[in-house]
Amino acid sequence: MNAQFRLTHIAFVVLLAAGIPAILHGGEKPRSNEELMVDLSHKVVDDFCADVKISDTTTITLNVENGEVNRFFSQPLIESFRQHFVSLYTHNAASSIDILVSTAEVGVTYGEPFSEGYFSARKTERTVELAIRLTVAQNANGKILWAGTKKSSFSDTVNVDEISKLQESSKRIAIGAMPDRSVLERFFEPLIIVGAAGVAVYLFFTIRS
């Protein structure tokens, strides 16, 4: 009976150890793709203002180009510029500076899936990238003071089965291709399932006997 108990105890410990990584990471809730894109737009504006060094008291007219993608970023861009300039307008013939903003590129990519244990969730590295074109001109004579593209990106690790939910709110803007299972996963997963089933059957009959 002691031998049977020890065998059962060992099997339980092995299964628990394999599932520990999933338990440890189960409480982390990743941000949605939309939230990350908004955060990146804030960072782009912060980097732009740090480089251009326009006085915060300057009267600014901010023009965001038309289009679905630009409309998606319009509100967070306005909020970001408002943090830097006291006198910010969407149209003002008397402003000192005009700033034209448009989205150059936005994308989401997922890396090769991996697992931290035989029974843990499949994970992948998610990368969200954003590039914004900005042009600064004097309103009085149209002189271009600055023109360029600012980029920002963010990477983290997410569960593969959460991807559909994470990109639901921004899928019309950018959607990444779902990561495929690796060759090793496709080869070993059936073996692991068969092996686990065999161990379960063996323990069942051993304990009964």
Sine and cosine of phi, psi and omega as CSV:
sin_phi,cos_phi,sin_psi,cos_psi,sin_omega,cos_omega
0.00,0.00,-0.61,0.79,0.02,-1.00
-0.90,0.45,-0.63,0.78,0.01,-1.00
-0.90,0.43,-0.65,0.76,0.02,-1.00
-0.91,0.42,-0.65,0.76,0.01,-1.00
-0.90,0.44,-0.69,0.72,0.01,-1.00
-0.89,0.46,-0.65,0.76,0.01,-1.00
-0.89,0.46,-0.69,0.72,0.02,-1.00
-0.91,0.42,-0.65,0.76,0.01,-1.00
-0.90,0.44,-0.67,0.74,0.01,-1.00
-0.89,0.46,-0.71,0.71,0.00,-1.00
-0.88,0.48,-0.64,0.77,0.01,-1.00
-0.90,0.43,-0.68,0.74,0.00,-1.00
-0.89,0.45,-0.66,0.75,0.01,-1.00
-0.88,0.47,-0.72,0.70,0.00,-1.00
-0.90,0.43,-0.64,0.77,0.01,-1.00
-0.91,0.41,-0.67,0.74,0.00,-1.00
-0.89,0.45,-0.62,0.78,0.00,-1.00
-0.91,0.40,-0.50,0.87,-0.04,-1.00
-1.00,-0.07,-0.11,0.99,-0.04,-1.00
-0.84,0.55,-0.72,0.70,0.00,-1.00
-0.83,0.56,-0.64,0.77,0.00,-1.00
-0.92,0.39,-0.60,0.80,0.01,-1.00
-0.92,0.38,-0.67,0.74,-0.04,-1.00
-0.90,0.44,-0.57,0.82,-0.06,-1.00
-0.99,-0.14,0.00,1.00,-0.10,-1.00
-0.91,0.41,-0.43,0.90,-0.07,-1.00
-0.99,0.11,-0.19,0.98,-0.04,-1.00
-0.98,0.19,0.77,-0.64,-0.01,-1.00
-0.91,-0.41,0.95,-0.30,-0.03,-1.00
-0.94,0.34,0.47,-0.88,0.06,-1.00
-0.97,0.24,0.47,-0.88,0.01,-1.00
-0.94,0.34,0.30,-0.95,0.05,-1.00
-0.86,0.50,-0.61,0.79,0.01,-1.00
-0.88,0.47,-0.70,0.71,0.00,-1.00
-0.88,0.47,-0.64,0.77,0.01,-1.00
-0.92,0.39,-0.64,0.77,0.02,-1.00
-0.89,0.46,-0.66,0.75,0.03,-1.00
-0.90,0.44,-0.69,0.72,0.03,-1.00
-0.87,0.49,-0.65,0.76,0.00,-1.00
-0.91,0.41,-0.60,0.80,0.04,-1.00
-0.91,0.42,-0.61,0.79,0.08,-1.00
-0.89,0.46,-0.68,0.74,-0.01,-1.00
-0.91,0.42,-0.64,0.77,0.04,-1.00
-0.86,0.51,-0.72,0.69,0.00,-1.00
-0.90,0.44,-0.67,0.74,0.02,-1.00
-0.87,0.50,-0.71,0.70,0.01,-1.00
-0.90,0.43,-0.65,0.76,0.01,-1.00
-0.88,0.48,-0.76,0.65,-0.04,-1.00
-0.91,0.42,-0.55,0.83,0.03,-1.00
-0.92,0.39,-0.56,0.83,-0.02,-1.00
-0.99,0.16,-0.69,0.72,-0.10,-0.99
-0.97,0.24,-0.56,0.83,0.07,-1.00
0.85,0.53,0.78,0.62,0.13,-0.99
-0.99,0.11,0.68,-0.73,-0.01,-1.00
-0.85,0.53,0.66,-0.75,-0.04,-1.00
-0.94,0.33,-0.16,0.99,0.05,-1.00
-1.00,-0.09,-0.02,1.00,0.00,-1.00
-0.93,0.36,0.66,-0.75,0.07,-1.00
-0.98,0.20,0.87,-0.49,-0.13,-0.99
-0.89,-0.46,0.71,-0.70,0.21,-0.98
-0.96,-0.29,0.87,-0.50,-0.03,-1.00
-0.98,-0.21,0.84,-0.54,0.01,-1.00
-0.89,-0.45,0.91,-0.42,0.06,-1.00
-0.98,-0.18,0.81,-0.58,-0.05,-1.00
-0.89,0.46,0.36,-0.93,0.00,-1.00
-0.97,0.25,0.19,-0.98,0.00,-1.00
0.86,-0.51,0.46,-0.89,-0.08,-1.00
-0.88,0.48,-0.68,0.74,-0.02,-1.00
-0.91,0.41,-0.68,0.73,0.01,-1.00
-0.91,0.41,-0.58,0.82,0.05,-1.00
-0.91,0.41,-0.56,0.83,0.03,-1.00
-0.86,0.50,-0.65,0.76,-0.06,-1.00
-1.00,-0.07,-0.09,1.00,-0.11,-0.99
-0.84,0.54,-0.79,0.61,-0.06,-1.00
-0.90,0.43,-0.76,0.65,0.03,-1.00
-0.89,0.45,-0.52,0.86,0.05,-1.00
-0.93,0.38,-0.69,0.72,0.03,-1.00
-0.88,0.48,-0.70,0.72,0.01,-1.00
-0.87,0.49,-0.64,0.77,-0.02,-1.00
-0.93,0.37,-0.72,0.69,0.01,-1.00
-0.90,0.43,-0.55,0.83,0.01,-1.00
-0.90,0.43,-0.46,0.89,0.05,-1.00
-0.94,0.33,-0.34,0.94,-0.07,-1.00
-0.97,-0.25,-0.42,0.91,-0.08,-1.00
-0.78,-0.63,0.77,-0.64,-0.02,-1.00
-0.94,0.34,-0.67,0.75,-0.04,-1.00
-0.96,-0.28,1.00,0.03,-0.02,-1.00
-0.89,-0.46,0.76,-0.66,-0.04,-1.00
-0.76,-0.65,0.40,-0.92,0.13,-0.99
-1.00,-0.05,-0.32,0.95,0.16,-0.99
-0.36,-0.93,0.80,-0.60,-0.02,-1.00
-0.30,-0.95,0.94,-0.33,-0.05,-1.00
-0.91,0.40,-0.34,0.94,-0.08,-1.00
-0.99,-0.17,0.11,0.99,-0.03,-1.00
-0.93,0.37,0.40,-0.92,0.00,-1.00
-0.99,0.15,-0.62,0.79,-0.10,-0.99
-0.78,-0.63,0.69,-0.73,0.15,-0.99
-0.96,-0.28,0.73,-0.68,0.08,-1.00
-0.86,-0.51,0.86,-0.51,0.03,-1.00
-0.98,-0.21,0.77,-0.63,-0.07,-1.00
-0.81,-0.59,0.67,-0.74,0.10,-1.00
-0.48,-0.88,0.46,-0.89,0.00,-1.00
-0.99,0.14,0.86,-0.52,0.02,-1.00
-1.00,0.06,-0.64,0.77,-0.04,-1.00
-0.30,-0.96,0.63,-0.78,0.13,-0.99
-0.58,-0.82,0.72,-0.69,-0.06,-1.00
-0.42,-0.91,0.38,-0.93,0.05,-1.00
-0.75,-0.66,0.75,-0.66,0.04,-1.00
-0.76,-0.65,0.47,-0.88,0.03,-1.00
-0.82,-0.57,0.67,-0.74,-0.02,-1.00
-0.99,0.12,-0.11,-0.99,0.01,-1.00
-0.93,0.37,0.73,-0.69,-0.04,-1.00
-0.93,0.37,0.44,-0.90,0.03,-1.00
-0.49,-0.87,0.26,-0.97,0.03,-1.00
-0.77,-0.63,0.55,-0.83,0.01,-1.00
-1.00,-0.04,-0.02,1.00,0.03,-1.00
-0.12,-0.99,0.28,-0.96,-0.06,-1.00
-0.84,0.54,-0.57,0.82,-0.09,-1.00
-0.93,-0.36,0.18,0.98,0.01,-1.00
-1.00,0.05,0.27,-0.96,-0.04,-1.00
-0.93,0.38,0.51,-0.86,0.08,-1.00
-0.97,0.26,0.76,-0.65,-0.03,-1.00
-0.86,-0.51,0.25,-0.97,0.05,-1.00
-0.44,-0.90,0.41,-0.91,0.07,-1.00
-1.00,0.09,0.81,-0.59,0.04,-1.00
-0.97,-0.24,0.72,-0.69,0.06,-1.00
-0.80,-0.60,0.82,-0.57,0.05,-1.00
-0.93,-0.38,0.78,-0.62,-0.05,-1.00
-0.82,-0.57,0.58,-0.81,0.01,-1.00
-0.62,-0.78,0.71,-0.70,0.08,-1.00
-0.78,-0.63,0.78,-0.63,-0.04,-1.00
-0.86,-0.51,0.77,-0.63,0.10,-0.99
-1.00,0.03,0.70,-0.72,0.01,-1.00
-0.70,-0.71,0.66,-0.75,0.05,-1.00
-0.76,-0.65,0.78,-0.62,0.00,-1.00
-0.92,-0.39,0.80,-0.60,-0.03,-1.00
-0.67,-0.74,0.52,-0.85,0.12,-0.99
-0.96,0.29,0.75,-0.66,-0.04,-1.00
-0.93,0.38,-0.56,0.83,-0.10,-1.00
-0.91,0.42,-0.68,0.73,-0.09,-1.00
-0.78,-0.63,0.04,1.00,0.03,-1.00
0.97,0.24,0.14,0.99,-0.01,-1.00
-0.89,0.45,0.76,-0.65,0.01,-1.00
-0.98,0.19,0.86,-0.51,-0.01,-1.00
-0.99,-0.11,-0.47,0.88,0.00,-1.00
-0.31,-0.95,0.62,-0.78,0.06,-1.00
-0.48,-0.88,0.73,-0.69,-0.01,-1.00
0.06,-1.00,-0.07,-1.00,0.00,-1.00
-0.84,-0.54,0.75,-0.66,0.05,-1.00
-0.95,-0.31,0.70,-0.71,-0.05,-1.00
-0.84,-0.54,0.46,-0.89,0.08,-1.00
-0.45,-0.89,0.47,-0.88,0.00,-1.00
-0.54,-0.84,0.30,-0.95,0.00,-1.00
-0.55,-0.84,0.67,-0.74,0.02,-1.00
-0.77,-0.63,0.60,-0.80,0.10,-0.99
-0.44,-0.90,-0.10,-1.00,0.00,-1.00
-0.89,-0.45,0.74,-0.67,-0.03,-1.00
-0.73,-0.68,0.35,-0.94,0.11,-0.99
-0.96,0.26,0.67,-0.74,-0.03,-1.00
-0.87,0.49,-0.63,0.77,-0.05,-1.00
-0.96,0.28,-0.07,1.00,0.05,-1.00
-0.99,-0.15,-0.13,0.99,-0.12,-0.99
-0.86,0.51,-0.72,0.70,-0.04,-1.00
-0.84,0.55,-0.66,0.75,0.00,-1.00
-0.95,0.32,-0.64,0.77,-0.06,-1.00
-0.92,0.39,-0.51,0.86,-0.06,-1.00
-0.97,-0.25,0.14,0.99,-0.03,-1.00
-0.87,0.49,-0.70,0.71,-0.11,-0.99
-0.96,0.26,-0.26,0.97,-0.05,-1.00
-0.81,-0.59,0.27,0.96,-0.10,-1.00
-0.92,0.38,-0.38,0.93,0.05,-1.00
-0.97,0.24,-0.26,0.96,-0.01,-1.00
-0.99,-0.13,-0.77,0.64,0.01,-1.00
-0.37,-0.93,0.69,-0.72,-0.01,-1.00
-0.64,-0.77,0.75,-0.66,-0.01,-1.00
-1.00,-0.04,0.46,-0.89,0.04,-1.00
-0.94,0.34,0.72,-0.69,0.00,-1.00
-0.88,0.47,0.72,-0.69,0.00,-1.00
-0.93,0.38,0.67,-0.74,0.02,-1.00
-1.00,0.05,0.39,-0.92,0.06,-1.00
-0.93,0.36,0.62,-0.79,0.00,-1.00
-0.94,0.33,0.26,-0.96,0.02,-1.00
-0.87,0.49,-0.65,0.76,-0.01,-1.00
-0.90,0.44,-0.65,0.76,0.02,-1.00
-0.89,0.45,-0.70,0.71,-0.01,-1.00
-0.91,0.43,-0.49,0.87,-0.04,-1.00
-0.99,0.10,-0.71,0.70,-0.14,-0.99
-1.00,0.08,-0.45,0.89,-0.07,-1.00
-0.84,0.55,-0.73,0.68,0.04,-1.00
-0.88,0.48,-0.60,0.80,0.01,-1.00
-0.91,0.42,-0.64,0.77,0.00,-1.00
-0.91,0.42,-0.67,0.74,-0.01,-1.00
-0.89,0.45,-0.72,0.70,0.01,-1.00
-0.89,0.45,-0.67,0.74,0.00,-1.00
-0.90,0.44,-0.69,0.72,0.02,-1.00
-0.89,0.45,-0.64,0.77,0.03,-1.00
-0.90,0.43,-0.64,0.77,0.03,-1.00
-0.90,0.44,-0.67,0.74,0.03,-1.00
-0.89,0.45,-0.67,0.74,-0.01,-1.00
-0.88,0.47,-0.69,0.72,0.01,-1.00
-0.90,0.43,-0.69,0.73,-0.01,-1.00
-0.87,0.49,-0.72,0.69,0.00,-1.00
-0.90,0.44,-0.62,0.79,-0.02,-1.00
-0.86,0.50,-0.76,0.65,-0.04,-1.00
-0.96,0.27,-0.50,0.86,0.03,-1.00
-0.92,0.39,-0.70,0.71,0.00,-1.00
-0.91,0.42,-0.63,0.78,0.00,-1.00
-0.90,0.43,-0.56,0.83,-0.03,-1.00
-0.99,0.17,0.00,0.00,0.00,0.00
